[in-house]
Amino acid sequence: MKKHLPNAVTCLNLLFGCLALTSIFAGRLELGAYFVAAAAAADFADGLLARALRVSSAIGKDLDSLADMVSFGVVPGAILFQLLNRAAQPHFIGYAAPAGTWQWVAYSGFVVTIFSALRLAKFNNDTRQTTSFIGLPTPACTLVVASLPLILAHDRFGLAPVILHPGLLLGLTALLSGLLVAELPLFALKFKNLRWADNRRRFLFLLLAAGLLLGLWAAAVPLVVLLYVLLSVPKTAAR
C-alpha cells in the first residue's frame, strides 16, 4: 500500500485545485487562494513522502503533472482573468472600458495557463531537472498570482490601486509566462541531508522567507519568489 500513499496526496493536490477553481469562478478569490496554498502543501508533501518511502513510478510522475496542470496551471489563469475583469470597474481605475471589449483582454490571463502547460511538459522530458529546476516552477508562479486576492482582502499598505491596474496585471502575466519557460537554473528545496555546508542556499532562503512572511504576510509572497530567483543567480553565474 505504501507505494500508493504519495499518489493519494497528489490526488489531494488535484482536489484542492478543483475547489480553488469553483471558488474563483464563484467570485470568492480569497477562498480560492487558500485552496491554492493547500494544493501547494500537498504538492510538496507528495514528493517528500515518495522520497521518505523510497517509492516512485511513471504513473506517479504523470499524475503529479496532471494535478499540477489544474492547481498550478488553470487556477492562476482563472485568478488573473477575474482580476483583469475587476480591473475594468471604474471605481478601481477611474474609467470604464467599452462594453464587451475588456473581457477579451481579460482572457489574456490564461496565457499563464498555456505557458504552465509548456513548463510541465518541458519538465517531464528534461533530464537536466532531476535535482534542480530550469525555469520558474508552476507552484511558485501560482503562489505569486494567488497572493494578489489575499493582499486585496487584507490591504494594509494601500496596494489595491496598484494591483488592480490593468498594466500591472498584463505585465505580470507576461513576466510570469516568460519565467516559466526561461532557461534559468533554479535550486530545488530538496534536502538530502541537514548539513549547513550542503544546504546553505536553501537554509538562507527559508530563513529570509519566514522573516518576510511574518512581517508582511501575503504581501511577502511576490518578494519571496523574487528572493528565490535572486539566490539562484550566483549558482547560475558560476556555471
FISELO-864993 format. One record per residue: residue number from 1; x, y, z of N, C-alpha, C in turn. Coordinates in steps of 0.1 Angstrom, whole numbers, plus 5000, padded with zeros to 4 digits. Atoms other than C-alpha are relative to their C-alpha. Example, Ala and Ser with C-alpha at 12.3 -4.5 7.8 and 13.67 -1.06 7.14 Angstrom:
% residues 2
<1 <5009 4988 5000> <5123 4955 5078> <5009 5012 5000>> <2 <4991 4989 5000> <5137 4989 5071> <4992 5011 5008>> 
END
This chain:
% residues 239
<1 <5008 4988 5000> <5000 5000 5000> <5009 5013 5000>> <2 <4993 4988 4998> <5028 5024 5008> <5004 5007 4987>> <3 <4997 4993 5013> <5036 5030 4971> <4989 5008 4995>> <4 <5012 4992 5005> <5001 5044 4966> <4998 5013 5009>> <5 <5002 4989 4991> <5004 5069 4995> <5004 5014 4994>> <6 <4997 4988 5007> <5022 5096 4975> <4990 5004 4990>> <7 <5010 4997 5010> <4997 5093 4947> <4987 5005 5007>> <8 <5012 4996 4993> <4969 5097 4972> <5001 5015 5004>> <9 <4997 4986 4997> <4985 5130 4984> <4999 5009 4987>> <10 <5001 4992 5012> <4988 5141 4948> <4986 5002 4996>> <11 <5014 4998 5003> <4951 5135 4943> <4994 5011 5009>> <12 <5004 4989 4991> <4946 5158 4973> <5003 5014 4993>> <13 <4996 4988 5008> <4965 5184 4953> <4990 5004 4989>> <14 <5010 4998 5011> <4941 5179 4924> <4987 5005 5006>> <15 <5013 4997 4994> <4911 5181 4947> <5000 5015 5004>> <16 <4999 4986 4996> <4923 5214 4962> <5000 5009 4988>> <17 <5000 4992 5012> <4929 5227 4927> <4986 5002 4995>> <18 <5014 4999 5005> <4893 5219 4917> <4992 5009 5010>> <19 <5007 4991 4991> <4880 5236 4949> <5004 5014 4998>> <20 <4995 4986 5002> <4901 5266 4942> <4993 5006 4987>> <21 <5007 4996 5012> <4886 5268 4907> <4985 5004 5002>> <22 <5014 4997 4998> <4850 5266 4918> <4998 5013 5009>> <23 <5000 4988 4992> <4857 5293 4944> <5003 5013 4992>> <24 <4996 4989 5008> <4874 5316 4919> <4989 5004 4991>> <25 <5010 4997 5010> <4846 5314 4893> <4987 5004 5007>> <26 <5011 4995 4992> <4821 5320 4922> <5003 5014 5005>> <27 <4996 4986 4996> <4839 5353 4928> <5006 5000 5014>> <28 <4994 5001 4987> <4854 5341 4961> <5015 4997 4998>> <29 <4986 5002 5004> <4890 5347 4951> <5009 4998 5013>> <30 <4992 5003 4988> <4903 5348 4987> <4999 4986 5004>> <31 <5002 5014 4996> <4889 5314 4995> <5008 4991 4990>> <32 <4992 5007 5010> <4904 5302 4962> <5015 5000 5003>> <33 <4986 4998 4997> <4938 5315 4973> <5004 4990 5011>> <34 <4997 5009 4989> <4936 5294 5005> <5001 4986 4995>> <35 <5000 5013 5005> <4928 5263 4985> <5013 4998 4991>> <36 <4987 5001 5007> <4959 5271 4963> <5011 4997 5010>> <37 <4990 5003 4989> <4980 5271 4995> <4999 4986 5004>> <38 <5001 5014 4997> <4966 5238 5004> <5005 4990 4989>> <39 <4995 5008 5012> <4973 5224 4969> <5015 5000 5000>> <40 <4986 4999 5000> <5009 5237 4972> <5006 4991 5011>> <41 <4995 5008 4989> <5013 5220 5006> <4999 4985 4996>> <42 <5002 5014 5005> <5000 5187 4991> <5011 4996 4990>> <43 <4990 5002 5011> <5023 5191 4961> <5014 4998 5006>> <44 <4987 5001 4993> <5053 5195 4984> <5001 4987 5008>> <45 <5000 5012 4991> <5042 5166 5007> <5001 4987 4992>> <46 <4999 5013 5008> <5038 5140 4979> <5014 4997 4996>> <47 <4986 5002 5003> <5074 5144 4968> <5008 4996 5012>> <48 <4993 5003 4987> <5086 5144 5004> <4997 4986 5005>> <49 <5004 5014 4996> <5066 5112 5011> <5006 4990 4991>> <50 <4994 5009 5009> <5078 5095 4980> <5014 4997 5003>> <51 <4986 5002 4997> <5114 5101 4989> <5002 4993 5014>> <52 <4999 5006 4987> <5108 5091 5025> <4997 4985 4999>> <53 <5004 5014 5001> <5092 5058 5015> <5008 4993 4989>> <54 <4991 5005 5010> <5117 5054 4986> <4991 4992 4989>> <55 <5008 5006 5010> <5089 5047 4961> <4998 5011 4988>> <56 <5002 4992 5011> <5084 5061 4926> <4994 4992 4989>> <57 <5005 5007 5011> <5066 5052 4894> <4997 5010 4989>> <58 <5003 4992 5011> <5059 5065 4859> <4986 5006 5002>> <59 <5014 4995 4998> <5022 5068 4868> <5000 5012 5010>> <60 <4999 4989 4990> <5031 5089 4899> <5005 5013 4994>> <61 <4995 4988 5006> <5051 5113 4878> <4990 5007 4991>> <62 <5011 4994 5009> <5023 5117 4852> <4989 5006 5008>> <63 <5011 4996 4991> <4997 5120 4879> <5003 5014 5006>> <64 <4996 4987 4993> <5017 5148 4896> <4999 5011 4990>> <65 <5001 4990 5010> <5019 5167 4863> <4986 5004 4997>> <66 <5014 4998 5003> <4982 5163 4856> <4994 5008 5011>> <67 <5006 4993 4989> <4973 5175 4891> <5005 5015 5000>> <68 <4993 4987 5000> <4998 5204 4888> <4993 5009 4989>> <69 <5006 4993 5011> <4982 5214 4855> <4987 5007 5004>> <70 <5012 4994 4995> <4949 5221 4872> <5003 5010 5011>> <71 <4997 4992 4989> <4962 5235 4905> <5009 5012 4997>> <72 <4990 4990 5003> <4991 5255 4891> <5001 5004 4986>> <73 <5001 4996 5014> <4981 5259 4855> <4987 5008 4997>> <74 <5013 4994 5003> <4944 5265 4851> <4996 5011 5011>> <75 <5004 4992 4988> <4939 5281 4886> <5006 5014 4999>> <76 <4995 4986 5001> <4964 5311 4881> <4994 5007 4989>> <77 <5006 4994 5012> <4949 5318 4847> <4986 5005 5004>> <78 <5014 4996 4995> <4914 5319 4863> <5001 5012 5009>> <79 <4999 4988 4991> <4926 5343 4890> <5003 5012 4993>> <80 <4997 4989 5008> <4942 5366 4865> <4988 5005 4992>> <81 <5012 4997 5007> <4911 5365 4844> <4990 5008 5008>> <82 <5009 4993 4991> <4889 5375 4873> <5005 5014 5005>> <83 <4994 4988 4996> <4913 5402 4884> <5000 5010 4989>> <84 <5001 4991 5012> <4915 5417 4849> <4986 5005 4998>> <85 <5014 4996 5002> <4877 5417 4847> <4997 5011 5011>> <86 <5003 4991 4989> <4876 5435 4881> <5007 5013 4997>> <87 <4992 4988 5003> <4903 5460 4869> <4992 5010 4991>> <88 <5008 4992 5009> <4878 5473 4843> <4990 5009 5007>> <89 <5010 4993 4993> <4855 5486 4870> <5005 5014 5003>> <90 <4996 4986 4999> <4856 5524 4871> <5004 5004 5014>> <91 <4997 4995 4987> <4858 5527 4909> <5014 4995 5004>> <92 <4986 5005 4997> <4892 5509 4908> <5010 5009 4992>> <93 <4990 4993 5008> <4910 5527 4880> <4995 5013 4993>> <94 <5004 4987 5004> <4889 5557 4872> <4994 5001 4986>> <95 <5007 4999 5013> <4874 5548 4838> <4993 4986 4998>> <96 <5007 5013 5004> <4850 5522 4823> <5005 4996 4986>> <97 <4996 5005 5013> <4862 5501 4795> <4988 4999 4991>> <98 <5011 5001 5009> <4840 5500 4764> <4993 4986 5002>> <99 <5008 5012 4998> <4812 5474 4768> <5004 4989 4991>> <100 <4997 5012 5007> <4822 5439 4758> <5014 4999 4995>> <101 <4987 5001 5006> <4857 5447 4748> <5011 4996 5011>> <102 <4990 5003 4990> <4876 5444 4781> <5001 4985 5004>> <103 <5000 5014 4997> <4865 5408 4787> <5010 4992 4991>> <104 <4991 5007 5010> <4885 5398 4756> <5015 5002 5005>> <105 <4986 4998 4994> <4916 5414 4772> <5002 4992 5012>> <106 <4999 5008 4988> <4908 5396 4805> <5004 4986 4997>> <107 <4996 5014 5003> <4912 5363 4787> <5015 4998 4998>> <108 <4985 5002 5001> <4949 5370 4783> <5006 4995 5013>> <109 <4995 5006 4988> <4952 5359 4819> <5003 4985 4998>> <110 <4998 5014 5002> <4950 5324 4806> <5013 4997 4992>> <111 <4987 5002 5006> <4983 5329 4788> <5009 4993 5010>> <112 <4992 5007 4989> <4999 5318 4821> <4996 4985 5000>> <113 <5004 5014 5000> <4979 5286 4818> <5007 4992 4988>> <114 <4993 5006 5012> <4994 5279 4783> <5014 4998 5003>> <115 <4986 5002 4997> <5029 5285 4795> <5003 4991 5011>> <116 <4999 5010 4989> <5023 5264 4826> <5000 4986 4994>> <117 <5000 5013 5007> <5015 5235 4803> <5013 4997 4993>> <118 <4987 5002 5007> <5046 5241 4783> <5011 4997 5010>> <119 <4991 5002 4989> <5066 5243 4816> <5000 4985 5005>> <120 <5002 5013 4995> <5052 5210 4828> <5005 4989 4990>> <121 <4995 5009 5011> <5058 5192 4795> <5015 5000 4999>> <122 <4986 4999 5001> <5093 5205 4794> <5007 4993 5012>> <123 <4994 5006 4988> <5100 5194 4830> <5000 4984 4999>> <124 <5001 5015 5000> <5088 5158 4823> <5010 4994 4990>> <125 <4991 5005 5011> <5112 5155 4793> <5014 5006 5001>> <126 <4987 4994 4998> <5142 5174 4806> <5008 4993 5010>> <127 <4991 5007 4990> <5169 5152 4822> <5008 5009 5009>> <128 <4992 4991 4992> <5186 5183 4835> <4993 5004 5013>> <129 <5007 4995 4988> <5159 5189 4861> <4997 4989 5010>> <130 <5002 5011 4990> <5163 5159 4883> <5003 5005 5014>> <131 <4997 4995 4987> <5179 5178 4912> <4998 5015 5002>> <132 <5003 4986 5000> <5171 5214 4903> <4990 5003 4989>> <133 <5010 4996 5010> <5148 5234 4881> <5006 5009 4989>> <134 <4996 4990 5010> <5152 5253 4848> <4987 5007 4996>> <135 <5012 4992 5001> <5126 5280 4847> <4992 5000 5013>> <136 <5008 4998 4988> <5102 5291 4874> <4990 4988 5002>> <137 <5009 5011 4998> <5083 5261 4889> <4985 5005 5000>> <138 <5014 4995 5000> <5045 5263 4884> <4994 5003 5013>> <139 <5005 4996 4987> <5037 5263 4921> <5005 5014 5005>> <140 <4995 4986 4996> <5059 5294 4927> <4993 5010 4992>> <141 <5008 4991 5008> <5042 5311 4898> <4986 5002 5005>> <142 <5014 4999 4996> <5008 5303 4911> <4999 5007 5014>> <143 <5000 4993 4987> <5016 5314 4947> <5001 5015 4998>> <144 <5000 4986 5003> <5025 5348 4933> <4986 5006 4996>> <145 <5013 4996 5005> <4992 5351 4915> <4989 4999 5011>> <146 <5010 5002 4990> <4972 5337 4944> <5002 5009 5012>> <147 <4998 4990 4989> <4987 5362 4968> <4993 5013 4997>> <148 <5006 4988 5004> <4971 5390 4949> <4986 5002 5007>> <149 <5013 4999 4993> <4935 5383 4962> <5001 5002 5015>> <150 <4998 4999 4986> <4948 5379 4997> <5005 5014 5004>> <151 <4995 4986 4998> <4967 5413 4995> <4988 5009 4999>> <152 <5011 4991 5001> <4935 5429 4983> <4990 4999 5011>> <153 <5010 5002 4990> <4914 5413 5010> <5005 5006 5014>> <154 <4994 4995 4987> <4938 5425 5038> <5011 5011 4996>> <155 <4992 4990 5006> <4952 5456 5022> <5005 5010 5010>> <156 <4994 4992 4990> <4974 5471 5049> <5009 5011 4995>> <157 <4990 4991 5006> <4996 5490 5025> <4994 5009 4989>> <158 <5006 4992 5011> <4971 5506 5001> <5004 4996 4986>> <159 <4995 5005 5012> <4981 5484 4973> <4990 4997 4989>> <160 <5011 5004 5009> <4947 5478 4957> <5001 5008 4987>> <161 <5000 4993 5013> <4950 5506 4930> <5012 4995 4992>> <162 <4989 5005 5008> <4984 5492 4920> <4997 4986 4995>> <163 <5002 5014 5004> <4974 5455 4919> <4989 4999 4990>> <164 <5011 5001 5010> <4942 5462 4900> <5002 5010 4989>> <165 <4997 4992 5012> <4959 5484 4874> <5002 4990 4988>> <166 <4999 5009 5011> <4955 5467 4840> <5014 4998 4995>> <167 <4986 5001 5004> <4991 5475 4831> <5008 4990 5008>> <168 <4992 5009 4992> <5005 5457 4861> <4995 4985 4998>> <169 <5005 5014 5001> <4982 5426 4857> <5005 4994 4987>> <170 <4995 5005 5013> <4991 5423 4820> <5015 4998 5000>> <171 <4985 5001 4999> <5028 5429 4827> <5004 4988 5008>> <172 <4997 5012 4991> <5028 5403 4855> <4997 4987 4992>> <173 <5003 5012 5008> <5011 5378 4831> <5011 4997 4991>> <174 <4989 5002 5010> <5038 5383 4805> <5013 4996 5007>> <175 <4988 5003 4993> <5066 5382 4831> <5000 4986 5005>> <176 <5001 5014 4994> <5055 5350 4848> <5000 4990 4989>> <177 <5000 5010 5012> <5048 5333 4814> <5014 4998 4995>> <178 <4986 5001 5005> <5084 5341 4803> <5008 4993 5010>> <179 <4992 5007 4990> <5099 5329 4836> <4997 4985 5000>> <180 <5003 5014 4999> <5081 5296 4834> <5008 4992 4990>> <181 <4993 5007 5010> <5099 5286 4802> <5014 5005 4998>> <182 <4987 4994 5001> <5131 5306 4807> <5011 4990 5003>> <183 <4988 5009 4997> <5165 5288 4806> <5007 5006 5012>> <184 <4994 4994 4988> <5171 5299 4841> <5001 4990 5011>> <185 <4998 5010 4990> <5186 5274 4865> <4996 5005 5014>> <186 <5005 4996 4986> <5169 5275 4900> <5002 4988 5009>> <187 <4998 5011 4990> <5177 5254 4931> <4987 4995 5004>> <188 <5012 5007 4995> <5151 5229 4944> <5001 4999 5015>> <189 <5000 5001 4986> <5141 5227 4980> <4999 4985 5004>> <190 <4999 5015 4997> <5151 5190 4982> <5013 4998 5009>> <191 <4989 5002 4991> <5172 5182 5012> <5004 4985 5001>> <192 <4995 5014 4999> <5194 5150 5010> <5005 4998 5014>> <193 <4996 5000 4986> <5207 5159 5045> <4998 5013 5006>> <194 <5003 4987 4994> <5205 5187 5070> <5013 5008 5003>> <195 <4987 4993 4998> <5242 5198 5069> <4999 5014 4994>> <196 <5000 4986 5005> <5246 5236 5066> <5008 5001 4987>> <197 <4991 4999 5012> <5275 5232 5041> <4994 4996 4987>> <198 <5006 5006 5012> <5254 5212 5017> <4987 5007 4996>> <199 <5014 4994 5002> <5222 5233 5021> <5000 5015 5003>> <200 <4999 4986 4995> <5235 5268 5028> <4989 5009 4993>> <201 <5009 4991 5007> <5214 5284 5000> <4985 4997 5004>> <202 <5014 5004 4996> <5182 5265 5010> <4997 5006 5014>> <203 <5003 4995 4986> <5185 5274 5047> <4999 5015 5000>> <204 <5001 4986 5001> <5192 5310 5039> <4987 5005 4994>> <205 <5013 4996 5006> <5162 5312 5016> <4988 4998 5010>> <206 <5011 5002 4991> <5139 5296 5042> <5000 5009 5012>> <207 <4999 4990 4989> <5151 5319 5070> <4995 5014 4996>> <208 <5005 4987 5005> <5146 5350 5049> <4986 5000 4996>> <209 <5014 5001 5004> <5113 5338 5035> <4991 5001 5012>> <210 <5008 5000 4988> <5100 5331 5070> <4999 5014 5006>> <211 <5000 4987 4995> <5110 5366 5081> <4991 5010 4992>> <212 <5008 4991 5008> <5093 5383 5052> <4985 4996 5002>> <213 <5014 5005 4998> <5061 5362 5057> <4995 5005 5013>> <214 <5004 4996 4986> <5060 5370 5094> <4997 5015 5000>> <215 <5001 4985 5000> <5064 5408 5087> <4989 5005 4990>> <216 <5009 4995 5011> <5043 5412 5055> <4989 4991 4996>> <217 <5010 5010 5003> <5021 5381 5053> <4999 4998 4985>> <218 <5002 5003 5014> <5006 5377 5018> <5008 5010 4991>> <219 <4993 4991 5008> <5023 5408 5005> <5015 4996 4998>> <220 <4986 5005 5001> <5056 5390 5011> <5002 4989 4989>> <221 <4998 5011 5009> <5049 5362 4986> <5007 5004 4987>> <222 <4992 4996 5012> <5060 5380 4954> <5015 5003 5004>> <223 <4986 4998 4996> <5091 5391 4973> <5008 4988 5003>> <224 <4994 5013 4997> <5098 5356 4985> <5004 4993 4987>> <225 <4997 5006 5013> <5096 5343 4949> <5012 5008 4993>> <226 <4989 4992 5005> <5119 5372 4938> <5013 4996 5007>> <227 <4988 5004 4993> <5143 5362 4965> <5005 4987 4996>> <228 <4997 5014 5005> <5142 5326 4953> <5008 5001 4987>> <229 <4994 4999 5013> <5152 5337 4918> <5014 5007 5002>> <230 <4988 4993 4998> <5179 5361 4931> <5011 4991 5006>> <231 <4991 5009 4993> <5195 5335 4954> <5005 4989 4990>> <232 <4996 5010 5010> <5197 5312 4923> <5011 5006 4991>> <233 <4991 4993 5010> <5217 5338 4903> <5015 4997 5002>> <234 <4986 5004 4999> <5251 5331 4919> <5004 4987 4995>> <235 <4999 5013 5005> <5247 5295 4911> <5000 5000 4985>> <236 <5001 4999 5014> <5237 5304 4876> <5012 5006 4994>> <237 <4988 4993 5005> <5266 5328 4871> <5012 4991 5001>> <238 <4988 5008 4998> <5291 5302 4884> <5001 4990 4988>> <239 <5000 5009 5012> <5280 5279 4855> <5005 5007 4988>> 
END
